[in-house]
């Protein structure tokens, strides 16, 4: 078995509420539904808005080092 190692940078991803004037963070409630793919329920800690996503948030993503720009923006 052969392995290839590449340097990565961890990125903490938040899902921010898009309700006008809110700016809170949507957090996973732990409730999920499974059909063709699993979707997870999230609720804003500030305004209570609820939405569904195919991943749980917050989450840590691992990006290639060269995907991070000089201003800390990423692809």
C-alpha positions as CSV (number, residue, x, y, z in Angstrom):
1,X,0.0,0.0,0.0
2,X,1.3,3.4,-0.9
3,X,0.4,6.7,0.7
4,X,0.9,10.3,-0.4
5,X,1.0,13.1,2.1
6,X,0.2,16.7,1.4
7,X,0.2,19.7,3.8
8,X,-3.3,21.0,4.7
9,X,-4.7,23.9,6.6
10,X,-7.7,23.4,8.9
11,X,-10.5,25.9,8.3
12,X,-13.3,26.3,10.9
13,X,-16.6,26.8,8.9
14,X,-19.6,28.6,10.4
15,X,-23.0,28.8,8.8
16,X,-24.2,32.4,9.4
17,X,-27.9,33.3,9.5
18,X,-29.1,35.1,6.4
19,X,-32.2,36.6,8.0
20,X,-32.2,40.4,7.6
21,X,-30.5,42.1,10.5
22,X,-29.7,38.8,12.4
23,X,-26.0,37.8,11.9
24,X,-26.3,34.8,14.3
25,X,-24.8,31.4,13.7
26,X,-26.8,28.3,12.7
27,X,-25.9,25.3,14.8
28,X,-26.9,21.7,14.2
29,X,-29.7,20.5,16.4
30,X,-28.8,16.8,15.9
31,X,-32.1,16.1,14.1
32,X,-31.6,14.5,10.7
33,X,-33.7,13.1,7.9
34,X,-32.5,10.4,5.5
35,X,-34.0,10.0,2.0
36,X,-31.5,9.8,-0.8
37,X,-29.0,11.7,1.3
38,X,-29.0,12.8,5.0
39,X,-30.0,16.4,5.8
40,X,-29.3,18.0,9.2
41,X,-31.5,20.5,10.9
42,X,-29.9,23.7,12.1
43,X,-31.2,26.5,14.2
44,X,-29.9,30.1,14.6
45,X,-28.9,30.8,18.2
46,X,-29.9,34.5,17.9
47,X,-33.3,34.6,16.0
48,X,-34.4,30.9,16.0
49,X,-34.5,30.6,12.2
50,X,-34.3,26.9,11.1
51,X,-32.9,25.5,7.9
52,X,-31.5,22.1,6.6
53,X,-28.1,21.3,5.2
54,X,-26.3,18.2,3.9
55,X,-23.5,18.7,6.4
56,X,-23.4,19.6,10.1
57,X,-22.1,23.1,11.1
58,X,-19.9,24.3,12.6
59,X,-17.3,22.0,11.0
60,X,-13.6,21.8,10.3
61,X,-12.6,21.5,6.7
62,X,-9.1,20.7,5.5
63,X,-7.9,22.7,2.5
64,X,-4.6,22.4,0.6
65,X,-2.1,24.9,1.7
66,X,-2.0,26.5,-1.7
67,X,-5.8,27.2,-1.6
68,X,-5.3,29.8,1.1
69,X,-4.6,33.3,-0.2
70,X,-2.3,35.9,1.3
71,X,-5.3,37.7,2.9
72,X,-6.5,34.4,4.4
73,X,-9.3,34.0,1.8
74,X,-9.8,30.5,0.3
75,X,-11.4,28.8,-2.6
